[in-house]
């Protein structure tokens, strides 16, 4: 059961985004997946079976890195929409004529019949309207002693754009992103143990407001409950682009070019293990009246045995 929902996320908007068919994985998601995959070198356990959660949006290229690391592991691809699932499976699975289709790692479309040893979820959690429920779902898909690997956006993401919107008197450009310590608490409540959280900031630069906005559209949507109810029009878009050109320029040269527009993305990485289930100890013991009478009779008949 869900215990915590982000107050700034509109569940209807989040559901619409989740049902949106993914095409090519965003560049940023692929880069984050590459960095998260590198962290697997510190985990000794080699999963025999694992789940790739929503690879169409999380990173299709990253799947190749994972299969190289775990060439003998079976993968289950899970997507919210059948169209995205089929596209992801087509991109991930080798063609029928390739020898790798018969000798390489097995890829299955759909949920695993039994819990797996690893669940990989890249850049998905921050767009969930009920992240606690999603983490609990992940927990059910993981076997005892298996582990979860995930990444998501943190609170400092788009801080420059948030400041710009505040100065203009506009509403927030996106919903609020959860802190990594809160993610750790939710993992524990969902039944995970030993959560390890890490964070880094990535600064991206763009040549124009148009290229920046185009990139943002591939990463998500504004799910804030207080966002504008309708389209703002071309006049507002022009105002936004002018403000971005004026206020997002880096004072120093970025990528060998001065005057580029820069924004920050806070990336949170986390992994946690699913421990052995704990024994439930009842707070009290119930004994029927007949059982109590029989015990007292036995004490009277055989006092030396007690």
N, C-alpha and C positions, 0 to 999 in steps of 0.2 A: 504494500500500500504506500502511496506517495506521502511524504512527510514535509516536503519543502518545495515550493514552486517559486521561480523568479517573479517578483511582483511587477517587473517592467515588461515582461513578455506577454504579448497577446496570443493566447492559445490558437485562435482561429488563423492568425497570420502564420504562426509556426507550422500549423498543419498544412497550409497551402504551400509553404516552402518545402516541406518534407515530401509532398506529393509531386513536386516539380521534377520533370524528367531531366536527369543530368546528362550533359554531353561530354565534352572534354574536361578532365579534372583541372581545377585552377592551378596555376603555377605555384602559388604560395603553398597550397596543400601538398603538392608533390615535394617541395623543398622541406617542409616540416616533416613529412613522412620519411624522407631520406635521413634527416637528423634523428628522428625517433628510432629508425631501424638501426642506426649506429649504436644506440644505447642497448640493443639486445646482446651485444658482446659481453655485457656484464652479468647476464643471466645464464647460468649454467644449464638449466633445464632445456631440453630439446623437445618441443611438442610433437607428438605423433599425429595429432589432429588439431586444427585451429580454424577459427571463424574470421573471415575478412568482412568487417561491418561496413556496408555502403562504400565499396571501393570506387564506384563511378564518380562520386563527389570527393571522396577522401584521398584518392590517388591511385590511378590504374598503373602508372609506371612503377610505383613503389612495390607493387605485387611481385615484379620480377626480382627485386632485391630480397624479398622475403623468401621466395622459392629457392634462390641461390643459397640463402642461409640455412633453410630447412628443406633440402632437396627430397627427402624421404617422407615428408609430412603431407597428409591429406588436408585440403582446404575446402571449406564450405563458404560460399558467397551469399551474403544476406543483404538484400535491398528492400526498400519500402515499396517500390513500384516494379511491376513485372517488366515494363519496358526498360527501366534502368538495369534490372537484374540481367535481362537478356543481352543488353549492350555490354555490360561489365563482363559477363561470362564469355561473350564473343571475343572481347579484347584480351581477356586473361588466358582462356584456354587455347592451346596450340591448334592450328587447323588440322582437319582430319588426315591430311596427307603427310603431316610432319611426324617424324619418328618420336619427337618429344611427347606427342599425344599418348603414346603407348608406353614410353619408358620414363617420362617425366612425372612430377608430382600430380596426383589425382585432384581434379577440381570439380566440385559438385555444386550445382545451383540449388539453394534452399537450405533450410535449417538442418543441423546434424541430428541423427536419431538419438544420440547420446551426448552428454556433456563433453566438451573438448578441453584440451590442455592449455590453449591460449586463445584469447579474443583480442583482435587488433581493431581499434576504432580511432581513426584519424580525423580530427577537426569536425566532430559531429556534436559533441556534448553541449557546446555553448548555444546551439540553435534549438535545443529541446525545451518545450514548454514545461515539461515535468521531468527534469533530469534525475531526480531521485528514483522515479519509476523506471527510467531507462537503465540506470546503474543496476537496479535490482533485476531487471530482465537480463542484463549481461551476466550477472552473478549466477542466474539459473542455467545459463548456457555453458558455464565453466565447471569442469570437474574439480573435485577436491584435490588440493595441492596444485591446481592449475593457476594461471595468472592472466591479468588484464593489462594491456598496454593501450594508452589513449593519449590524445593531445586535444587542446582546445584553445580558444582565445581568452586572454585575461583582461583585467580591468583597465590597463593602460592602453589598450587597443584604440586607435584613432583619437588619441587625446588631442592632437592638433586640430582635428576636424570638430571635435566637441567644443573646444575653446572658440573656434570660429563661429559656430552656431550660437553659442552663448553671447558672444559680442554682437551678433546680428539680431539677437532677441528671438531666435527661432527655437523650436523644440529640439529635443535631442536627435542626432542623426542615426542613432541605433539604440537598442536596449542595453541595459547595463550588463557587464560581463562579471562572472563570479570569480572570487579570489581563490587561489590554489589551496589555501588552508581550509576553506569551506568545502572544496572538493574532497579533501582528505577526510573531513568529518563525515560527509555523505557516503564515502566508500566504506567506512567503518560501520555506519548504521545499516548499510546494505548487506553486511556479512563478510566483507573483505578484511584482510589483516595485513599489517606491515606496509601501509601505503607510503610510497616514496614520491614526493612531488618536487619538480624542478621548473625553473622559469628562465626565459631569455627574451630579450627585446630585439626585434628585427626592424630596421628602418629601410623603407623602400622609397625610391625617388622616381618622379615621373616628369616627362617633358612638357605636359600640358594638363589642364583640368579635365579635358575630355578623356585622355588616356587613364587618368586616375579614376574617374567615375566608371569607365568601362571595366577596369579591374575590380572595383568594389562590387559591381553587379554580378560578377562571377562568384564572389565569396559569400554572398548572402543578401538579405533584405533587412530593412528597418522593421523590427518586430515590436517596437515600443508601443505600449498601450495608448500613449499620448501623441502618436504621430498624426500627421494631417489626414483627414478623412478622405480627401480626394486629391486629384492631380493639382499641382500648383501653377502649371503653365510655363510658357517659354520665358516670360519676363523674369520670373523667380529663378529659372535655370541660368539665365544670363547673369543675374545678380550673384548667384552662387559661384559661377565660374570666375567672375571678376574678383570676388572676395578670396577665392582660393589662390588666384594668381598673385594677389597682394599679400596675403597672410601666411601662406604655406611655403614660401620660398626659403630655401636653406641659405644662411648667410655665408656658407663656405661651399666650395666646389664639391659636388657629389658625382662620383663616377667620371671625373675629369671634365665636368661641365658645371658651370656656375648657374645659379638661378633656377635650379630644378625644384619641383614641389616635393616635399617629403612628408611622410606619415609613419607613425610608429605602430607596430603590431606586437603585443605581448603574447608570447606563446607559452602555454603551460603543458608540461609533460608529466605523466603519472603512470605508475604501475603498482599493482597490489596483488597479493596471493589470496586464494580462497582456502581457508584453513579447514581442518577436520571439524565436523559439527560438534557443538558443545552439548554435553549431557544436561538434560533439564531436571533440576532438583525441585521437587514439590515442597512448598513452604510448610505443609502440615501432613500428617498421616491420619487417615480415616479408618476406624475399626468399628465393625458392627457390634451391636449389643450381644448377639449370640456368640461371636468370637471372643468377646471379653469374658462372658460367663464360662466358656470352655477353658479359657486360660486360667481363670481362678480355680476351677475344679482340678485342673492338672497340678496346680501348685499345692493344693491341699492334699492330693493323693501322693505326690512325689516331691516333698519339700527339699530332699537332699539334692535333687537335680538342678535346683535353681539357686 
